[in-house]
Amino acid sequence: MSETIGYLLNDSARLFRRAFNARTRDTGITALQWRMITYLKRHEGIRQGPLAELIEVEPITLSRMVDRLAEAGLVERRADPTDRRAWRLYLTARAGDMLGAMRPIAEKLTEEATEGLSAAEVDQLVALVEKVRANLSRRECLKETA
């Protein structure tokens, strides 16, 4: 029986997360926290609500993550100048150092995950998965506006 594309993508992501968590256990950073930090690097100054939507977690879950990362000195909350009830999130210099130290771990894992594929095949895989993601994102956007 051939596996569906959804099953293969989901199971591959699960295995990737598990391997990442095993390799970064001594850093105290989980794959979900890494994902949050990398999104925050791309969207510094974002509010907690929109960031929770981006990484698809409940706002309370994100709030707890931010609490832990703030205690670790990796993230800081700053008051939103346009809304005194809201906080904007920023990475600290320590987070930048940590990202730099963890990047080789993520790159090595990606290398191992794509072992046996040529550079052209890796490029093609990335392009195809990006297309699947764009298709699904577009459909989600269409569904939300309907």
VENCOR-V543860 format. One record per helix or strand of 2 or more residues. SS is the DSSP state (a for helix, b for strand). FROM is the first residue (numbers start at 1). TO is the last residue. If there is no record, write none. Layout:
[[SS FROM TO] [SS FROM TO]]
This chain:
[[a 5 27] [a 31 42] [a 48 55] [a 59 71] [b 75 80] [b 83 91] [a 93 113] [a 119 145]]
